[in-house]
Amino acid sequence: MNATLTEAPNKVTEFDRCDACGAKAQVAVTLSGGGFLTFCRHHARKHREALEAVEARIVESELEEDQADEVASPR
Ligand SMILES: [Zn+2]
């Protein structure tokens, strides 16, 4: 069910850091209450169940962990 969502910035950028450990962020989490968190893949996985339990919106970065600079590669 999709309520009217305003397109908030819900993607990680290369400047975002994991809120848990400070590593490069790979996953953006928008909380249903309006909060916004960024996690590395490790912590996103670790907190995923809890986040899904509160209906957070989880958006994984398309960037590869080790090839974050390589954005030009087509699928
Ligand atoms: Zn982390």
N, CA, C, O and the ligand as a Tripos MOL2 file, in Angstrom:
@<TRIPOS>MOLECULE
protein
  301   299    76     0     0
PROTEIN
NO_CHARGES

@<TRIPOS>ATOM
      1 N           0.8450   -1.1980    0.0000 N.3       1 MET1
      2 CA          0.0000    0.0000    0.0000 C.3       1 MET1
      3 C           0.8770    1.2440    0.0000 C.2       1 MET1
      4 O           1.7200    1.4380    0.8770 O.2       1 MET1
      5 N           0.6600    2.0640   -0.9880 N.am      2 ASN2
      6 CA          1.4900    3.2590   -1.0890 C.3       2 ASN2
      7 C           0.7060    4.5300   -0.8320 C.2       2 ASN2
      8 O          -0.1360    4.9340   -1.6350 O.2       2 ASN2
      9 N           0.9870    5.1360    0.2660 N.am      3 ALA3
     10 CA          0.4170    6.4600    0.5110 C.3       3 ALA3
     11 C           1.1460    7.4420   -0.4000 C.2       3 ALA3
     12 O           2.1260    7.0830   -1.0520 O.2       3 ALA3
     13 N           0.6780    8.6450   -0.4410 N.am      4 THR4
     14 CA          1.3540    9.6430   -1.2710 C.3       4 THR4
     15 C           2.7070    9.9800   -0.6640 C.2       4 THR4
     16 O           2.8040   10.5910    0.4000 O.2       4 THR4
     17 N           3.7360    9.5660   -1.3660 N.am      5 LEU5
     18 CA          5.0850    9.8050   -0.8660 C.3       5 LEU5
     19 C           5.7490   10.9280   -1.6300 C.2       5 LEU5
     20 O           5.7820   10.9190   -2.8600 O.2       5 LEU5
     21 N           6.2590   11.8650   -0.9260 N.am      6 THR6
     22 CA          7.0720   12.8770   -1.5860 C.3       6 THR6
     23 C           8.4400   12.2680   -1.8450 C.2       6 THR6
     24 O           8.9630   11.5450   -0.9970 O.2       6 THR6
     25 N           9.0150   12.5420   -2.9780 N.am      7 GLU7
     26 CA         10.3220   11.9840   -3.2750 C.3       7 GLU7
     27 C          11.3860   12.6310   -2.4090 C.2       7 GLU7
     28 O          11.9610   13.6610   -2.7640 O.2       7 GLU7
     29 N          11.6330   12.0200   -1.2890 N.am      8 ALA8
     30 CA         12.6850   12.5140   -0.4130 C.3       8 ALA8
     31 C          14.0060   11.9130   -0.8660 C.2       8 ALA8
     32 O          14.0200   10.8790   -1.5330 O.2       8 ALA8
     33 N          15.1140   12.5500   -0.5130 N.am      9 PRO9
     34 CA         16.4070   11.9560   -0.8250 C.3       9 PRO9
     35 C          16.5690   10.6590   -0.0570 C.2       9 PRO9
     36 O          16.8340   10.6720    1.1450 O.2       9 PRO9
     37 N          16.4120    9.5490   -0.7400 N.am     10 ASN10
     38 CA         16.4050    8.2630   -0.0490 C.3      10 ASN10
     39 C          17.4750    7.3290   -0.6020 C.2      10 ASN10
     40 O          17.3530    6.1070   -0.5190 O.2      10 ASN10
     41 N          18.5100    7.9130   -1.1600 N.am     11 LYS11
     42 CA         19.6090    7.0910   -1.6600 C.3      11 LYS11
     43 C          20.9070    7.5580   -1.0290 C.2      11 LYS11
     44 O          21.0870    8.7320   -0.7030 O.2      11 LYS11
     45 N          21.7910    6.6100   -0.8720 N.am     12 VAL12
     46 CA         23.0850    6.9930   -0.3120 C.3      12 VAL12
     47 C          23.9420    7.6310   -1.4000 C.2      12 VAL12
     48 O          23.7970    7.3180   -2.5820 O.2      12 VAL12
     49 N          24.8050    8.4980   -1.0000 N.am     13 THR13
     50 CA         25.7830    9.0650   -1.9050 C.3      13 THR13
     51 C          27.1660    8.6450   -1.4200 C.2      13 THR13
     52 O          27.3080    8.0490   -0.3520 O.2      13 THR13
     53 N          28.1560    8.9540   -2.1970 N.am     14 GLU14
     54 CA         29.5150    8.5580   -1.8100 C.3      14 GLU14
     55 C          29.9780    9.2740   -0.5420 C.2      14 GLU14
     56 O          31.0010    8.9150    0.0410 O.2      14 GLU14
     57 N          29.2240   10.2840   -0.1210 N.am     15 PHE15
     58 CA         29.6140   11.0340    1.0660 C.3      15 PHE15
     59 C          28.9730   10.4940    2.3400 C.2      15 PHE15
     60 O          29.3470   10.8780    3.4490 O.2      15 PHE15
     61 N          27.9970    9.5900    2.1660 N.am     16 ASP16
     62 CA         27.3030    9.0690    3.3360 C.3      16 ASP16
     63 C          28.1290    8.0130    4.0490 C.2      16 ASP16
     64 O          28.8820    7.2630    3.4280 O.2      16 ASP16
     65 N          27.9740    7.9700    5.3490 N.am     17 ARG17
     66 CA         28.6900    7.0000    6.1850 C.3      17 ARG17
     67 C          27.6870    6.1780    6.9640 C.2      17 ARG17
     68 O          26.5880    6.6420    7.2680 O.2      17 ARG17
     69 N          28.0680    4.9620    7.2830 N.am     18 CYS18
     70 CA         27.2350    4.1000    8.1080 C.3      18 CYS18
     71 C          27.0110    4.7460    9.4700 C.2      18 CYS18
     72 O          27.9610    5.1750   10.1250 O.2      18 CYS18
     73 N          25.7580    4.8140    9.8900 N.am     19 ASP19
     74 CA         25.4430    5.4190   11.1810 C.3      19 ASP19
     75 C          25.9220    4.5690   12.3460 C.2      19 ASP19
     76 O          26.0310    5.0520   13.4730 O.2      19 ASP19
     77 N          26.2090    3.2980   12.0730 N.am     20 ALA20
     78 CA         26.6150    2.3950   13.1490 C.3      20 ALA20
     79 C          28.1260    2.3220   13.3080 C.2      20 ALA20
     80 O          28.6220    2.2570   14.4330 O.2      20 ALA20
     81 N          28.8690    2.3330   12.2000 N.am     21 CYS21
     82 CA         30.3060    2.1130   12.3230 C.3      21 CYS21
     83 C          31.1530    3.1390   11.5720 C.2      21 CYS21
     84 O          32.3740    3.1540   11.7250 O.2      21 CYS21
     85 N          30.5340    3.9830   10.7740 N.am     22 GLY22
     86 CA         31.2950    5.0160   10.1000 C.3      22 GLY22
     87 C          31.9190    4.5820    8.7890 C.2      22 GLY22
     88 O          32.6360    5.3570    8.1560 O.2      22 GLY22
     89 N          31.6510    3.3300    8.3640 N.am     23 ALA23
     90 CA         32.1510    2.8730    7.0790 C.3      23 ALA23
     91 C          31.3370    3.5320    5.9560 C.2      23 ALA23
     92 O          30.3240    4.1880    6.1980 O.2      23 ALA23
     93 N          31.8070    3.3370    4.7430 N.am     24 LYS24
     94 CA         31.0880    3.9030    3.5980 C.3      24 LYS24
     95 C          29.6760    3.3100    3.5490 C.2      24 LYS24
     96 O          29.5000    2.0930    3.5990 O.2      24 LYS24
     97 N          28.6910    4.1770    3.4530 N.am     25 ALA25
     98 CA         27.2990    3.7110    3.4640 C.3      25 ALA25
     99 C          26.9100    3.0860    2.1340 C.2      25 ALA25
    100 O          27.2800    3.5810    1.0690 O.2      25 ALA25
    101 N          26.1600    1.9940    2.2070 N.am     26 GLN26
    102 CA         25.7060    1.3010    1.0060 C.3      26 GLN26
    103 C          24.1890    1.2080    0.9480 C.2      26 GLN26
    104 O          23.6180    0.9310   -0.1070 O.2      26 GLN26
    105 N          23.5460    1.4380    2.0720 N.am     27 VAL27
    106 CA         22.1020    1.2390    2.1520 C.3      27 VAL27
    107 C          21.4490    2.4350    2.8400 C.2      27 VAL27
    108 O          21.8900    2.8740    3.9020 O.2      27 VAL27
    109 N          20.4020    2.9490    2.2220 N.am     28 ALA28
    110 CA         19.6580    4.0550    2.8080 C.3      28 ALA28
    111 C          18.3660    3.5360    3.4050 C.2      28 ALA28
    112 O          17.6790    2.7100    2.8040 O.2      28 ALA28
    113 N          18.0420    4.0210    4.5790 N.am     29 VAL29
    114 CA         16.8310    3.5720    5.2550 C.3      29 VAL29
    115 C          15.9810    4.7840    5.6080 C.2      29 VAL29
    116 O          16.4170    5.6790    6.3320 O.2      29 VAL29
    117 N          14.7550    4.7960    5.0820 N.am     30 THR30
    118 CA         13.8350    5.8670    5.4300 C.3      30 THR30
    119 C          12.8040    5.3000    6.3950 C.2      30 THR30
    120 O          12.0570    4.3860    6.0460 O.2      30 THR30
    121 N          12.7650    5.8280    7.5770 N.am     31 LEU31
    122 CA         11.8320    5.3410    8.5940 C.3      31 LEU31
    123 C          10.4500    5.8870    8.3200 C.2      31 LEU31
    124 O          10.2910    6.9910    7.7980 O.2      31 LEU31
    125 N           9.4420    5.0920    8.6820 N.am     32 SER32
    126 CA          8.0670    5.5150    8.4440 C.3      32 SER32
    127 C           7.7420    6.7870    9.2200 C.2      32 SER32
    128 O           6.8620    7.5520    8.8260 O.2      32 SER32
    129 N           8.4500    7.0100   10.3170 N.am     33 GLY33
    130 CA          8.2470    8.2150   11.1110 C.3      33 GLY33
    131 C           8.9240    9.4340   10.5150 C.2      33 GLY33
    132 O           8.7320   10.5520   10.9950 O.2      33 GLY33
    133 N           9.7200    9.2260    9.4690 N.am     34 GLY34
    134 CA         10.3360   10.3570    8.7930 C.3      34 GLY34
    135 C          11.8390   10.4290    8.9580 C.2      34 GLY34
    136 O          12.4880   11.2800    8.3500 O.2      34 GLY34
    137 N          12.4030    9.5530    9.7680 N.am     35 GLY35
    138 CA         13.8480    9.5800    9.9650 C.3      35 GLY35
    139 C          14.5850    8.9980    8.7680 C.2      35 GLY35
    140 O          13.9950    8.2970    7.9460 O.2      35 GLY35
    141 N          15.8580    9.2880    8.6760 N.am     36 PHE36
    142 CA         16.6660    8.7980    7.5840 C.3      36 PHE36
    143 C          17.9960    8.3060    8.1180 C.2      36 PHE36
    144 O          18.7090    9.0320    8.8100 O.2      36 PHE36
    145 N          18.3280    7.0430    7.7850 N.am     37 LEU37
    146 CA         19.5650    6.4530    8.2690 C.3      37 LEU37
    147 C          20.3560    5.8910    7.1010 C.2      37 LEU37
    148 O          19.7940    5.5490    6.0610 O.2      37 LEU37
    149 N          21.6470    5.8020    7.2810 N.am     38 THR38
    150 CA         22.4690    5.1470    6.2640 C.3      38 THR38
    151 C          23.3250    4.0850    6.9490 C.2      38 THR38
    152 O          23.8530    4.2930    8.0410 O.2      38 THR38
    153 N          23.4460    2.9470    6.2800 N.am     39 PHE39
    154 CA         24.2240    1.8410    6.8360 C.3      39 PHE39
    155 C          25.1430    1.2480    5.7850 C.2      39 PHE39
    156 O          24.8680    1.3270    4.5880 O.2      39 PHE39
    157 N          26.2290    0.6560    6.2400 N.am     40 CYS40
    158 CA         27.0190   -0.1860    5.3690 C.3      40 CYS40
    159 C          26.2380   -1.4840    5.1770 C.2      40 CYS40
    160 O          25.2460   -1.7080    5.8700 O.2      40 CYS40
    161 N          26.6610   -2.3370    4.2580 N.am     41 ARG41
    162 CA         25.9000   -3.5620    4.0010 C.3      41 ARG41
    163 C          25.8620   -4.4530    5.2420 C.2      41 ARG41
    164 O          24.8510   -5.0910    5.5330 O.2      41 ARG41
    165 N          26.9380   -4.4820    5.9370 N.am     42 HIS42
    166 CA         27.0150   -5.3270    7.1280 C.3      42 HIS42
    167 C          25.9340   -4.9400    8.1400 C.2      42 HIS42
    168 O          25.2030   -5.8050    8.6240 O.2      42 HIS42
    169 N          25.8280   -3.6650    8.4570 N.am     43 HIS43
    170 CA         24.8670   -3.2390    9.4600 C.3      43 HIS43
    171 C          23.4520   -3.1990    8.9130 C.2      43 HIS43
    172 O          22.4930   -3.3610    9.6680 O.2      43 HIS43
    173 N          23.3080   -2.9900    7.6290 N.am     44 ALA44
    174 CA         21.9780   -3.0510    7.0310 C.3      44 ALA44
    175 C          21.4120   -4.4540    7.1950 C.2      44 ALA44
    176 O          20.2390   -4.6400    7.5190 O.2      44 ALA44
    177 N          22.2780   -5.4360    6.9630 N.am     45 ARG45
    178 CA         21.8590   -6.8310    7.1050 C.3      45 ARG45
    179 C          21.5330   -7.1270    8.5760 C.2      45 ARG45
    180 O          20.5470   -7.7910    8.8940 O.2      45 ARG45
    181 N          22.3780   -6.6210    9.4390 N.am     46 LYS46
    182 CA         22.2190   -6.8740   10.8620 C.3      46 LYS46
    183 C          20.9070   -6.2900   11.3990 C.2      46 LYS46
    184 O          20.2530   -6.8990   12.2450 O.2      46 LYS46
    185 N          20.5330   -5.1170   10.9070 N.am     47 HIS47
    186 CA         19.3590   -4.4280   11.4480 C.3      47 HIS47
    187 C          18.1150   -4.6290   10.5860 C.2      47 HIS47
    188 O          17.0480   -4.0940   10.8880 O.2      47 HIS47
    189 N          18.2560   -5.3910    9.5310 N.am     48 ARG48
    190 CA         17.1890   -5.4560    8.5400 C.3      48 ARG48
    191 C          15.8400   -5.9120    9.1390 C.2      48 ARG48
    192 O          14.7950   -5.3210    8.8690 O.2      48 ARG48
    193 N          15.8950   -6.9440    9.9320 N.am     49 GLU49
    194 CA         14.6390   -7.4540   10.4990 C.3      49 GLU49
    195 C          13.9400   -6.4040   11.3450 C.2      49 GLU49
    196 O          12.7240   -6.2310   11.2680 O.2      49 GLU49
    197 N          14.7210   -5.7110   12.1490 N.am     50 ALA50
    198 CA         14.1440   -4.6830   13.0180 C.3      50 ALA50
    199 C          13.5730   -3.5410   12.1830 C.2      50 ALA50
    200 O          12.5250   -2.9790   12.5010 O.2      50 ALA50
    201 N          14.2880   -3.2120   11.1070 N.am     51 LEU51
    202 CA         13.8390   -2.1120   10.2540 C.3      51 LEU51
    203 C          12.5630   -2.4790    9.5150 C.2      51 LEU51
    204 O          11.6470   -1.6670    9.3880 O.2      51 LEU51
    205 N          12.5160   -3.7100    9.0310 N.am     52 GLU52
    206 CA         11.3200   -4.1570    8.3230 C.3      52 GLU52
    207 C          10.1340   -4.2460    9.2830 C.2      52 GLU52
    208 O           8.9860   -4.0460    8.8880 O.2      52 GLU52
    209 N          10.4270   -4.5450   10.5340 N.am     53 ALA53
    210 CA          9.3670   -4.6400   11.5410 C.3      53 ALA53
    211 C           8.6760   -3.2990   11.7520 C.2      53 ALA53
    212 O           7.4960   -3.2490   12.0980 O.2      53 ALA53
    213 N           9.4200   -2.2040   11.5400 N.am     54 VAL54
    214 CA          8.8220   -0.8810   11.7090 C.3      54 VAL54
    215 C           8.4930   -0.2550   10.3590 C.2      54 VAL54
    216 O           8.2540    0.9480   10.2520 O.2      54 VAL54
    217 N           8.4860   -1.1130    9.3170 N.am     55 GLU55
    218 CA          8.0920   -0.7010    7.9660 C.3      55 GLU55
    219 C           8.9660    0.4060    7.4080 C.2      55 GLU55
    220 O           8.4850    1.3190    6.7370 O.2      55 GLU55
    221 N          10.2470    0.3120    7.6930 N.am     56 ALA56
    222 CA         11.1760    1.2600    7.1210 C.3      56 ALA56
    223 C          11.3700    0.9350    5.6410 C.2      56 ALA56
    224 O          11.2490   -0.2170    5.2240 O.2      56 ALA56
    225 N          11.6660    1.9490    4.8710 N.am     57 ARG57
    226 CA         11.9280    1.7570    3.4570 C.3      57 ARG57
    227 C          13.4350    1.6220    3.2570 C.2      57 ARG57
    228 O          14.2080    2.5250    3.5770 O.2      57 ARG57
    229 N          13.8320    0.4680    2.7190 N.am     58 ILE58
    230 CA         15.2530    0.1720    2.5970 C.3      58 ILE58
    231 C          15.6730    0.2360    1.1320 C.2      58 ILE58
    232 O          15.1370   -0.4820    0.2880 O.2      58 ILE58
    233 N          16.6180    1.0880    0.8500 N.am     59 VAL59
    234 CA         17.0930    1.2350   -0.5240 C.3      59 VAL59
    235 C          18.5800    0.9390   -0.5760 C.2      59 VAL59
    236 O          19.3960    1.6640   -0.0070 O.2      59 VAL59
    237 N          18.9200   -0.1500   -1.2760 N.am     60 GLU60
    238 CA         20.3300   -0.5030   -1.3840 C.3      60 GLU60
    239 C          20.9880    0.2520   -2.5250 C.2      60 GLU60
    240 O          20.4070    0.4200   -3.5980 O.2      60 GLU60
    241 N          22.1800    0.6920   -2.2820 N.am     61 SER61
    242 CA         22.9250    1.3880   -3.3220 C.3      61 SER61
    243 C          23.2640    0.4300   -4.4510 C.2      61 SER61
    244 O          23.4970   -0.7570   -4.2220 O.2      61 SER61
    245 N          23.2910    0.9490   -5.6680 N.am     62 GLU62
    246 CA         23.6750    0.1120   -6.8050 C.3      62 GLU62
    247 C          25.1800   -0.0370   -6.9020 C.2      62 GLU62
    248 O          25.6960   -0.8540   -7.6650 O.2      62 GLU62
    249 N          25.8590    0.7540   -6.1280 N.am     63 LEU63
    250 CA         27.3100    0.7070   -6.1740 C.3      63 LEU63
    251 C          27.8280   -0.5540   -5.5040 C.2      63 LEU63
    252 O          27.3170   -0.9730   -4.4650 O.2      63 LEU63
    253 N          28.8230   -1.1400   -6.0900 N.am     64 GLU64
    254 CA         29.4540   -2.3030   -5.4720 C.3      64 GLU64
    255 C          30.3550   -1.8310   -4.3450 C.2      64 GLU64
    256 O          30.8850   -0.7200   -4.3770 O.2      64 GLU64
    257 N          30.5190   -2.6790   -3.3600 N.am     65 GLU65
    258 CA         31.3130   -2.2990   -2.2080 C.3      65 GLU65
    259 C          32.7400   -1.9250   -2.5790 C.2      65 GLU65
    260 O          33.2850   -0.9340   -2.0930 O.2      65 GLU65
    261 N          33.3270   -2.7250   -3.4370 N.am     66 ASP66
    262 CA         34.7330   -2.5200   -3.7490 C.3      66 ASP66
    263 C          34.9550   -1.6520   -4.9850 C.2      66 ASP66
    264 O          36.0750   -1.2240   -5.2650 O.2      66 ASP66
    265 N          33.8770   -1.4000   -5.7120 N.am     67 GLN67
    266 CA         34.0190   -0.6660   -6.9590 C.3      67 GLN67
    267 C          33.1380    0.5620   -6.9750 C.2      67 GLN67
    268 O          32.5080    0.8850   -7.9820 O.2      67 GLN67
    269 N          33.1030    1.2350   -5.8560 N.am     68 ALA68
    270 CA         32.2190    2.3780   -5.6970 C.3      68 ALA68
    271 C          32.5310    3.4990   -6.7050 C.2      68 ALA68
    272 O          31.6640    4.3120   -7.0260 O.2      68 ALA68
    273 N          33.7490    3.5300   -7.1860 N.am     69 ASP69
    274 CA         34.1280    4.5830   -8.1220 C.3      69 ASP69
    275 C          33.7130    4.2500   -9.5430 C.2      69 ASP69
    276 O          33.6620    5.1140  -10.4180 O.2      69 ASP69
    277 N          33.4200    2.9800   -9.7470 N.am     70 GLU70
    278 CA         33.1380    2.5360  -11.0940 C.3      70 GLU70
    279 C          31.6330    2.6160  -11.3770 C.2      70 GLU70
    280 O          30.9300    1.6060  -11.3430 O.2      70 GLU70
    281 N          31.1620    3.8040  -11.6510 N.am     71 VAL71
    282 CA         29.7220    4.0010  -11.8120 C.3      71 VAL71
    283 C          29.2830    3.9150  -13.2670 C.2      71 VAL71
    284 O          28.0880    3.9160  -13.5610 O.2      71 VAL71
    285 N          30.2440    3.8410  -14.1690 N.am     72 ALA72
    286 CA         29.9070    3.9520  -15.5870 C.3      72 ALA72
    287 C          29.5870    2.6100  -16.2300 C.2      72 ALA72
    288 O          29.1680    2.5670  -17.3870 O.2      72 ALA72
    289 N          29.7740    1.5320  -15.5110 N.am     73 SER73
    290 CA         29.5750    0.2250  -16.1270 C.3      73 SER73
    291 C          28.0870   -0.0810  -16.3600 C.2      73 SER73
    292 O          27.2920   -0.0450  -15.4210 O.2      73 SER73
    293 N          27.7200   -0.3770  -17.5940 N.am     74 PRO74
    294 CA         26.3280   -0.7210  -17.9010 C.3      74 PRO74
    295 C          25.9800   -2.1110  -17.4100 C.2      74 PRO74
    296 O          26.8660   -2.9190  -17.1330 O.2      74 PRO74
    297 N          24.6830   -2.3930  -17.3010 N.am     75 ARG75
    298 CA         24.2850   -3.7200  -16.8560 C.3      75 ARG75
    299 C          24.4260   -4.7350  -17.9470 C.2      75 ARG75
    300 O          24.1310   -5.9120  -17.7370 O.2      75 ARG75
    301 ZN         28.3390   -0.2500    9.5340 Zn       76 ZN76
@<TRIPOS>BOND
     1     1     2 1
     2     2     3 1
     3     3     4 2
     4     3     5 am
     5     5     6 1
     6     6     7 1
     7     7     8 2
     8     7     9 am
     9     9    10 1
    10    10    11 1
    11    11    12 2
    12    11    13 am
    13    13    14 1
    14    14    15 1
    15    15    16 2
    16    15    17 am
    17    17    18 1
    18    18    19 1
    19    19    20 2
    20    19    21 am
    21    21    22 1
    22    22    23 1
    23    23    24 2
    24    23    25 am
    25    25    26 1
    26    26    27 1
    27    27    28 2
    28    27    29 am
    29    29    30 1
    30    30    31 1
    31    31    32 2
    32    31    33 am
    33    33    34 1
    34    34    35 1
    35    35    36 2
    36    35    37 am
    37    37    38 1
    38    38    39 1
    39    39    40 2
    40    39    41 am
    41    41    42 1
    42    42    43 1
    43    43    44 2
    44    43    45 am
    45    45    46 1
    46    46    47 1
    47    47    48 2
    48    47    49 am
    49    49    50 1
    50    50    51 1
    51    51    52 2
    52    51    53 am
    53    53    54 1
    54    54    55 1
    55    55    56 2
    56    55    57 am
    57    57    58 1
    58    58    59 1
    59    59    60 2
    60    59    61 am
    61    61    62 1
    62    62    63 1
    63    63    64 2
    64    63    65 am
    65    65    66 1
    66    66    67 1
    67    67    68 2
    68    67    69 am
    69    69    70 1
    70    70    71 1
    71    71    72 2
    72    71    73 am
    73    73    74 1
    74    74    75 1
    75    75    76 2
    76    75    77 am
    77    77    78 1
    78    78    79 1
    79    79    80 2
    80    79    81 am
    81    81    82 1
    82    82    83 1
    83    83    84 2
    84    83    85 am
    85    85    86 1
    86    86    87 1
    87    87    88 2
    88    87    89 am
    89    89    90 1
    90    90    91 1
    91    91    92 2
    92    91    93 am
    93    93    94 1
    94    94    95 1
    95    95    96 2
    96    95    97 am
    97    97    98 1
    98    98    99 1
    99    99   100 2
   100    99   101 am
   101   101   102 1
   102   102   103 1
   103   103   104 2
   104   103   105 am
   105   105   106 1
   106   106   107 1
   107   107   108 2
   108   107   109 am
   109   109   110 1
   110   110   111 1
   111   111   112 2
   112   111   113 am
   113   113   114 1
   114   114   115 1
   115   115   116 2
   116   115   117 am
   117   117   118 1
   118   118   119 1
   119   119   120 2
   120   119   121 am
   121   121   122 1
   122   122   123 1
   123   123   124 2
   124   123   125 am
   125   125   126 1
   126   126   127 1
   127   127   128 2
   128   127   129 am
   129   129   130 1
   130   130   131 1
   131   131   132 2
   132   131   133 am
   133   133   134 1
   134   134   135 1
   135   135   136 2
   136   135   137 am
   137   137   138 1
   138   138   139 1
   139   139   140 2
   140   139   141 am
   141   141   142 1
   142   142   143 1
   143   143   144 2
   144   143   145 am
   145   145   146 1
   146   146   147 1
   147   147   148 2
   148   147   149 am
   149   149   150 1
   150   150   151 1
   151   151   152 2
   152   151   153 am
   153   153   154 1
   154   154   155 1
   155   155   156 2
   156   155   157 am
   157   157   158 1
   158   158   159 1
   159   159   160 2
   160   159   161 am
   161   161   162 1
   162   162   163 1
   163   163   164 2
   164   163   165 am
   165   165   166 1
   166   166   167 1
   167   167   168 2
   168   167   169 am
   169   169   170 1
   170   170   171 1
   171   171   172 2
   172   171   173 am
   173   173   174 1
   174   174   175 1
   175   175   176 2
   176   175   177 am
   177   177   178 1
   178   178   179 1
   179   179   180 2
   180   179   181 am
   181   181   182 1
   182   182   183 1
   183   183   184 2
   184   183   185 am
   185   185   186 1
   186   186   187 1
   187   187   188 2
   188   187   189 am
   189   189   190 1
   190   190   191 1
   191   191   192 2
   192   191   193 am
   193   193   194 1
   194   194   195 1
   195   195   196 2
   196   195   197 am
   197   197   198 1
   198   198   199 1
   199   199   200 2
   200   199   201 am
   201   201   202 1
   202   202   203 1
   203   203   204 2
   204   203   205 am
   205   205   206 1
   206   206   207 1
   207   207   208 2
   208   207   209 am
   209   209   210 1
   210   210   211 1
   211   211   212 2
   212   211   213 am
   213   213   214 1
   214   214   215 1
   215   215   216 2
   216   215   217 am
   217   217   218 1
   218   218   219 1
   219   219   220 2
   220   219   221 am
   221   221   222 1
   222   222   223 1
   223   223   224 2
   224   223   225 am
   225   225   226 1
   226   226   227 1
   227   227   228 2
   228   227   229 am
   229   229   230 1
   230   230   231 1
   231   231   232 2
   232   231   233 am
   233   233   234 1
   234   234   235 1
   235   235   236 2
   236   235   237 am
   237   237   238 1
   238   238   239 1
   239   239   240 2
   240   239   241 am
   241   241   242 1
   242   242   243 1
   243   243   244 2
   244   243   245 am
   245   245   246 1
   246   246   247 1
   247   247   248 2
   248   247   249 am
   249   249   250 1
   250   250   251 1
   251   251   252 2
   252   251   253 am
   253   253   254 1
   254   254   255 1
   255   255   256 2
   256   255   257 am
   257   257   258 1
   258   258   259 1
   259   259   260 2
   260   259   261 am
   261   261   262 1
   262   262   263 1
   263   263   264 2
   264   263   265 am
   265   265   266 1
   266   266   267 1
   267   267   268 2
   268   267   269 am
   269   269   270 1
   270   270   271 1
   271   271   272 2
   272   271   273 am
   273   273   274 1
   274   274   275 1
   275   275   276 2
   276   275   277 am
   277   277   278 1
   278   278   279 1
   279   279   280 2
   280   279   281 am
   281   281   282 1
   282   282   283 1
   283   283   284 2
   284   283   285 am
   285   285   286 1
   286   286   287 1
   287   287   288 2
   288   287   289 am
   289   289   290 1
   290   290   291 1
   291   291   292 2
   292   291   293 am
   293   293   294 1
   294   294   295 1
   295   295   296 2
   296   295   297 am
   297   297   298 1
   298   298   299 1
   299   299   300 2
@<TRIPOS>SUBSTRUCTURE
     1 MET1         2 RESIDUE 1 A MET
     2 ASN2         6 RESIDUE 1 A ASN
     3 ALA3        10 RESIDUE 1 A ALA
     4 THR4        14 RESIDUE 1 A THR
     5 LEU5        18 RESIDUE 1 A LEU
     6 THR6        22 RESIDUE 1 A THR
     7 GLU7        26 RESIDUE 1 A GLU
     8 ALA8        30 RESIDUE 1 A ALA
     9 PRO9        34 RESIDUE 1 A PRO
    10 ASN10       38 RESIDUE 1 A ASN
    11 LYS11       42 RESIDUE 1 A LYS
    12 VAL12       46 RESIDUE 1 A VAL
    13 THR13       50 RESIDUE 1 A THR
    14 GLU14       54 RESIDUE 1 A GLU
    15 PHE15       58 RESIDUE 1 A PHE
    16 ASP16       62 RESIDUE 1 A ASP
    17 ARG17       66 RESIDUE 1 A ARG
    18 CYS18       70 RESIDUE 1 A CYS
    19 ASP19       74 RESIDUE 1 A ASP
    20 ALA20       78 RESIDUE 1 A ALA
    21 CYS21       82 RESIDUE 1 A CYS
    22 GLY22       86 RESIDUE 1 A GLY
    23 ALA23       90 RESIDUE 1 A ALA
    24 LYS24       94 RESIDUE 1 A LYS
    25 ALA25       98 RESIDUE 1 A ALA
    26 GLN26      102 RESIDUE 1 A GLN
    27 VAL27      106 RESIDUE 1 A VAL
    28 ALA28      110 RESIDUE 1 A ALA
    29 VAL29      114 RESIDUE 1 A VAL
    30 THR30      118 RESIDUE 1 A THR
    31 LEU31      122 RESIDUE 1 A LEU
    32 SER32      126 RESIDUE 1 A SER
    33 GLY33      130 RESIDUE 1 A GLY
    34 GLY34      134 RESIDUE 1 A GLY
    35 GLY35      138 RESIDUE 1 A GLY
    36 PHE36      142 RESIDUE 1 A PHE
    37 LEU37      146 RESIDUE 1 A LEU
    38 THR38      150 RESIDUE 1 A THR
    39 PHE39      154 RESIDUE 1 A PHE
    40 CYS40      158 RESIDUE 1 A CYS
    41 ARG41      162 RESIDUE 1 A ARG
    42 HIS42      166 RESIDUE 1 A HIS
    43 HIS43      170 RESIDUE 1 A HIS
    44 ALA44      174 RESIDUE 1 A ALA
    45 ARG45      178 RESIDUE 1 A ARG
    46 LYS46      182 RESIDUE 1 A LYS
    47 HIS47      186 RESIDUE 1 A HIS
    48 ARG48      190 RESIDUE 1 A ARG
    49 GLU49      194 RESIDUE 1 A GLU
    50 ALA50      198 RESIDUE 1 A ALA
    51 LEU51      202 RESIDUE 1 A LEU
    52 GLU52      206 RESIDUE 1 A GLU
    53 ALA53      210 RESIDUE 1 A ALA
    54 VAL54      214 RESIDUE 1 A VAL
    55 GLU55      218 RESIDUE 1 A GLU
    56 ALA56      222 RESIDUE 1 A ALA
    57 ARG57      226 RESIDUE 1 A ARG
    58 ILE58      230 RESIDUE 1 A ILE
    59 VAL59      234 RESIDUE 1 A VAL
    60 GLU60      238 RESIDUE 1 A GLU
    61 SER61      242 RESIDUE 1 A SER
    62 GLU62      246 RESIDUE 1 A GLU
    63 LEU63      250 RESIDUE 1 A LEU
    64 GLU64      254 RESIDUE 1 A GLU
    65 GLU65      258 RESIDUE 1 A GLU
    66 ASP66      262 RESIDUE 1 A ASP
    67 GLN67      266 RESIDUE 1 A GLN
    68 ALA68      270 RESIDUE 1 A ALA
    69 ASP69      274 RESIDUE 1 A ASP
    70 GLU70      278 RESIDUE 1 A GLU
    71 VAL71      282 RESIDUE 1 A VAL
    72 ALA72      286 RESIDUE 1 A ALA
    73 SER73      290 RESIDUE 1 A SER
    74 PRO74      294 RESIDUE 1 A PRO
    75 ARG75      298 RESIDUE 1 A ARG
    76 ZN76       301 GROUP 0 **** ****
